[in-house]
Amino acid sequence: MTRTRSARRTAARTLLASALLAAAVAVPASAAAPRAAAPAAPVLEETATQESRLVDHFYGAYTDAVAAEDGGRLATAVRGFYLTPALRARLADWEAANHADGVLLAQDVPADYRVTPGHSGAGHTWSTVRLTWGSAQSRSYTYLTVRSDLATGKISAIRDGE
């Protein structure tokens, strides 16, 4: 599962959606050919998919908030919504000791991120978050392991993935 925040990609999707909508409106209903039933969608393991989506949504919202000018209050609100109180307390202690962002385990904001679902067990599921740093010519990556609680739907641990 990859999420990129490319303005060009967003503009292209908007343009494509507009073109498809215009084409659908322009074709009269009687001109449409009858269609066969759509094939069934593949079945996915819902728990891992749902929890990795939670982690993806969190990192998307959090990196946008941190990157925004004066986004400190927004980043705190995003943490409050997605993270358990115990994790927020551990992150505050880690940040005081390391003078860096405890969610990203870094002082800067990554250029991109990718979330990969992991294993589940004992009421938790783990995801791997790959943070992309640098430019297209000089990329580097760091990895985080993120634990989500199945019962609460909150992120309860973030640790260095290496």
C-alpha positions as CSV (number, residue, x, y, z in Angstrom):
1,M,0.0,0.0,0.0
2,T,1.7,3.2,-1.1
3,R,0.5,6.7,-0.8
4,T,2.3,9.6,-2.5
5,R,1.4,13.2,-2.1
6,S,2.1,14.3,-5.7
7,A,0.1,17.3,-6.9
8,R,0.6,16.1,-10.4
9,R,-1.0,12.7,-9.6
10,T,-3.9,14.4,-7.9
11,A,-4.5,16.8,-10.8
12,A,-4.3,13.8,-13.2
13,R,-6.8,11.8,-11.2
14,T,-9.2,14.8,-11.1
15,L,-8.9,15.4,-14.8
16,L,-9.5,11.7,-15.5
17,A,-12.5,11.5,-13.2
18,S,-14.0,14.7,-14.9
19,A,-13.4,13.2,-18.4
20,L,-15.1,9.9,-17.4
21,L,-18.0,11.7,-15.9
22,A,-18.4,13.8,-19.0
23,A,-18.3,10.7,-21.2
24,A,-20.9,8.9,-19.1
25,V,-23.3,11.8,-19.3
26,A,-22.8,12.2,-23.0
27,V,-23.7,8.5,-23.9
28,P,-27.4,8.0,-24.0
29,A,-28.7,5.1,-21.8
30,S,-30.2,3.3,-24.9
31,A,-26.8,3.2,-26.6
32,A,-25.1,1.3,-23.8
33,A,-24.5,-2.3,-24.5
34,P,-25.8,-4.9,-22.0
35,R,-23.2,-6.0,-19.6
36,A,-22.5,-9.3,-18.0
37,A,-22.4,-9.6,-14.2
38,A,-19.1,-8.3,-12.7
39,P,-16.8,-11.0,-11.3
40,A,-16.6,-11.3,-7.6
41,A,-14.0,-9.2,-5.8
42,P,-11.1,-11.1,-4.3
43,V,-11.4,-11.9,-0.6
44,L,-8.8,-10.1,1.5
45,E,-7.9,-10.7,5.1
46,E,-9.9,-7.9,6.5
47,T,-8.2,-7.4,9.9
48,A,-4.7,-6.8,8.4
49,T,-6.1,-4.7,5.6
50,Q,-8.2,-2.6,8.0
51,E,-5.3,-2.1,10.5
52,S,-2.7,-1.3,7.8
53,R,-5.1,1.2,6.4
54,L,-5.3,2.9,9.8
55,V,-1.5,3.1,9.9
56,D,-1.5,4.5,6.3
57,H,-4.1,7.1,7.2
58,F,-2.2,8.1,10.3
59,Y,1.1,8.6,8.5
60,G,-0.5,10.4,5.6
61,A,-2.3,12.9,8.0
62,Y,0.7,13.2,10.4
63,T,3.3,13.9,7.7
64,D,1.0,16.5,6.1
65,A,0.4,18.1,9.5
66,V,4.1,18.2,10.5
67,A,5.1,19.5,7.1
68,A,2.5,22.3,7.2
69,E,3.5,25.8,8.3
70,D,2.5,26.0,12.0
71,G,1.1,22.5,12.0
72,G,2.1,21.7,15.5
73,R,-1.5,21.8,16.9
74,L,-2.8,19.8,14.0
75,A,0.0,17.2,14.5
76,T,-0.9,17.0,18.2
77,A,-4.6,16.5,17.3
78,V,-3.8,13.7,14.8
79,R,-1.7,12.0,17.5
80,G,-4.6,12.3,19.9
81,F,-7.0,10.6,17.5
82,Y,-4.8,7.8,16.3
83,L,-2.4,6.9,19.2
84,T,-3.1,5.4,22.6
85,P,-2.5,7.6,25.6
86,A,0.3,5.3,26.8
87,L,2.1,5.6,23.4
88,R,1.7,9.4,23.4
89,A,3.4,9.5,26.9
90,R,6.3,7.2,25.7
91,L,6.8,9.4,22.6
92,A,6.9,12.6,24.8
93,D,9.6,11.0,26.9
94,W,11.6,9.8,23.9
95,E,11.3,13.2,22.2
96,A,12.6,15.0,25.3
97,A,15.6,12.8,25.4
98,N,16.4,12.7,21.7
99,H,15.2,16.1,20.4
100,A,13.4,14.6,17.5
101,D,9.9,13.5,16.4
102,G,9.0,10.2,18.1
103,V,6.5,9.2,15.4
104,L,9.0,9.6,12.6
105,L,12.1,8.9,14.8
106,A,13.7,11.8,12.9
107,Q,14.1,15.5,13.0
108,D,12.8,16.1,9.4
109,V,9.7,15.2,7.5
110,P,10.1,12.3,5.0
111,A,9.4,12.9,1.3
112,D,7.1,9.9,1.1
113,Y,6.1,6.7,3.0
114,R,4.8,3.2,2.3
115,V,2.9,0.9,4.7
116,T,3.1,-2.8,4.4
117,P,0.8,-5.1,6.4
118,G,2.5,-7.5,8.7
119,H,1.5,-10.3,11.0
120,S,-1.3,-10.4,13.6
121,G,-1.6,-12.1,16.9
122,A,-2.5,-11.7,20.6
123,G,-4.9,-8.8,19.8
124,H,-2.4,-6.8,17.8
125,T,-1.3,-6.4,14.2
126,W,2.1,-5.1,13.0
127,S,2.8,-3.0,9.9
128,T,6.1,-1.9,8.4
129,V,6.4,1.8,7.5
130,R,9.1,2.7,5.0
131,L,10.0,6.4,5.2
132,T,11.6,7.8,2.1
133,W,14.2,10.6,2.6
134,G,16.0,12.8,0.1
135,S,15.4,13.6,-3.6
136,A,14.7,11.4,-6.6
137,Q,18.4,11.3,-7.4
138,S,19.5,10.5,-3.8
139,R,16.9,8.4,-1.9
140,S,17.4,6.7,1.4
141,Y,15.0,4.8,3.5
142,T,14.3,4.1,7.2
143,Y,11.9,1.5,8.5
144,L,9.5,1.6,11.4
145,T,7.5,-1.2,12.9
146,V,4.1,0.0,14.0
147,R,1.7,-2.0,16.3
148,S,-2.1,-1.5,16.2
149,D,-4.5,-2.8,18.8
150,L,-7.3,-4.7,17.2
151,A,-9.7,-4.0,20.1
152,T,-9.3,-0.2,20.2
153,G,-8.2,0.5,16.6
154,K,-5.4,2.7,17.9
155,I,-1.7,2.6,17.3
156,S,0.0,1.4,20.5
157,A,3.7,1.1,19.6
158,I,6.2,2.6,17.1
159,R,9.8,1.3,17.1
160,D,12.8,1.3,14.8
161,G,12.3,-1.4,12.3
162,E,15.9,-2.4,11.8
